[in-house]
Amino acid sequence: MIDSVVFSILAFLVLPILFPNAEALPYDIVVGIIISTYFLKILVAAIDRPFIYLSHNLPIIKLKDA
């Protein structure tokens, strides 16, 4: 969550102020971006969690020396 907040604030509020031709987004849109990014991360974590648990039961394959 912290990485989403920091990135969104820097990318959409702070950095556009530093560049003369860029325009910062309104605060409500940036908050919407932060919230939607967080929910997408939760969704991806919920979808990939069963595959991670199943991968612990897979046999370990050792590579041959080259």
Buried (B, 14 or more C-beta within 10 A) or exposed (E): EEEBBEEBBEBBBEEBEEEEEEEBBEEEEBEEBBEEBBEEEEEEEEEEEEEEEEEEEEEEEEEEEE
